[in-house]
Amino acid sequence: MMNYTNALLDRVKAKFELTSDYQLSKKLGIGQGRITHWRKGTCSMDWDVAFAICDLLEEDDQNVVYGLIDDKYSNPRLVNALHDGRSAQ
């Protein structure tokens, strides 16, 4: 399943030349099982980890927040409202 979450995780792996999700989990200070659940889409990435990844990648917080919206929320009205708010800025 390729989504923003997986792309974000893969960017961290590439930047730090990590070869496994196990190494990635150690870099992020979390259990490997959480990464597995995120990759499969059975749960969404926690915001605290998302912001830690922002710092690691030197990425703008807003870019990551808006990128994760579709992965985190399934309510179409909420997703549309959040995306509409972004384009109004």
C-alpha positions in Angstrom: 0.0 0.0 0.0 1.7 3.2 -1.1 0.4 6.3 0.6 1.9 9.4 2.2 2.8 7.6 5.4 4.8 5.0 3.6 6.5 7.6 1.4 7.4 9.6 4.6 8.8 6.5 6.3 10.8 5.6 3.1 12.2 9.1 3.0 13.6 8.7 6.5 15.1 5.4 5.5 16.7 6.8 2.4 18.1 9.9 4.2 19.7 7.9 6.9 20.6 4.9 4.7 18.6 2.5 6.8 18.0 -0.9 5.2 15.1 -2.2 7.3 12.0 -1.1 9.2 13.7 -2.5 12.3 16.5 0.1 11.9 13.9 2.8 11.2 12.0 1.9 14.4 15.2 2.3 16.3 15.9 5.7 14.7 12.4 6.8 15.6 12.5 5.3 19.1 9.4 3.2 18.6 8.5 -0.5 18.3 8.8 -2.1 14.8 5.1 -3.2 15.2 3.9 0.3 15.0 5.7 0.8 11.7 4.2 -2.4 10.4 0.7 -1.2 11.4 1.2 2.1 9.7 2.5 0.5 6.5 -0.5 -1.8 6.3 -2.9 1.0 7.1 -4.4 -0.7 10.2 -3.7 2.4 12.2 -2.3 5.8 11.5 0.9 7.5 12.5 0.8 9.4 15.8 1.3 13.1 15.5 4.3 13.1 17.9 6.1 10.7 15.6 5.1 12.7 12.5 6.6 15.8 14.0 9.8 14.0 14.9 10.0 12.9 11.3 9.5 16.5 10.3 12.5 17.4 12.3 14.6 14.6 10.9 13.8 15.5 7.3 13.8 19.2 8.0 10.4 19.3 6.5 7.7 21.9 7.1 5.2 20.8 9.7 2.2 21.9 7.6 3.4 19.8 4.6 3.5 16.7 6.7 0.2 17.4 8.4 -1.6 18.0 5.1 0.1 15.0 3.6 -1.1 12.7 6.4 -4.7 13.9 6.4 -5.9 11.4 3.8 -4.0 8.6 5.6 -5.4 9.5 9.1 -9.0 10.3 8.5 -11.7 8.5 6.5 -14.5 11.0 7.0 -14.7 12.6 3.5 -16.3 15.8 4.9 -13.5 16.3 7.4 -10.8 15.6 4.8 -12.4 18.0 2.4 -12.7 20.7 5.1 -9.1 20.3 6.1 -7.9 20.4 2.4 -10.1 23.4 1.7 -8.6 25.2 4.6 -5.2 24.7 3.2 -6.0 26.1 -0.2 -7.6 29.2 1.5 -4.3 30.2 3.0 
